[in-house]
Amino acid sequence: MAATLAELDARVAALEAERTDYRAVLAAINALGENQREHATQLRSHGEQLRSHGEQLRRLGDRLDDTNARVRSIEENVAEVKDLLIRALDR
């Protein structure tokens, strides 16, 4: 069963085509992997920024609570002064 030169050429061409297809698939996989690494890096960066913004928002919320408490205290003091003035004027 000797293979003819044409059959051997056909087999070699088929193997070369498979190898070319394999290289193309491997190149596509490597490109996809690089793309995914870039996305992961960007996501990590965005995650860090979101955590930082969250911390800043918490600090602002704490300051707002403190400011609201101070305003309520001032309002209570003004109400006391008003009551004292009204009592003093009624005498």
N, C-alpha and C positions, 0 to 999 in steps of 0.2 A: 504494500500500500504506500507507495511513494507519492508524496505530495508534489504536485506540479509547482513550477515557479510562480505561476499566476495565483495559485491557492496560498502559497507562502507569502507572496506580496499582499494578498488580501488580508491575511491574518495579521501581518505586521501593521498594515494600515489601520485595522480595527483596534489593535492594541495601542497604537499611537493616538487614535481618536479617543479611546477610553482614558488614556493618560492625560490628554488635553482637557477632557471633560472634568477629570478629577482635579486637575490644577485650577480650573475655573471655579469649581465648587469650593475648593480649599481657599482660594483668594476671596471669594464672596463671604465665606465663613469668617475669615480673618478680618475683613472689612466690617462685618457686622459686630464682631467682638470689640473692635476698636470703637465703633459707634456706641456700643453699650457702655464701655468704660468711660467715654466722654459724658454720656448721660448720667452715669452714676456719680461722677465727679461734680457735675452741675447740681444734681439733686442734693448731694452732701452740702455743697455750698449754700444752696437755698435753704436747706434745713437749719444750718447754723444761723443764717440771717433771720429766719422765722423765730428761732429760739431767742435770739438777741432782741428782736422786736417784742416778743412776748414778755420778756423780762422788763423791758422799758415800759410797756403798757401796765404791767403789774405795779411798777414803781409809781407811775402817774396815777393809777387808781388809789394807791395808798396816800399819795399827796392830796388827791381830791377828797378822800375821806377825812384827812386831817384838816383840810381847809373848810369843809362843811361843818366839822365839829367846832372850829374856831368861830365861824359865822354864827352858828347857833348860840354859842356862848356870848358873843357880842350882842346878839338880838335880845338875849335874856337880860344882860346888863342894862341895855337901853330901856327895856321894859321896866326894870326896877327903878332906874333913874326917873323915868316918866311917872311912875306911881308916886315916888317920893316928891317930885315937883307938884303933882296934883294935890297931894295931901298938904304940902306946905302952902299952896295957894288957897286952899279951902279954909285955912285958919284965920 
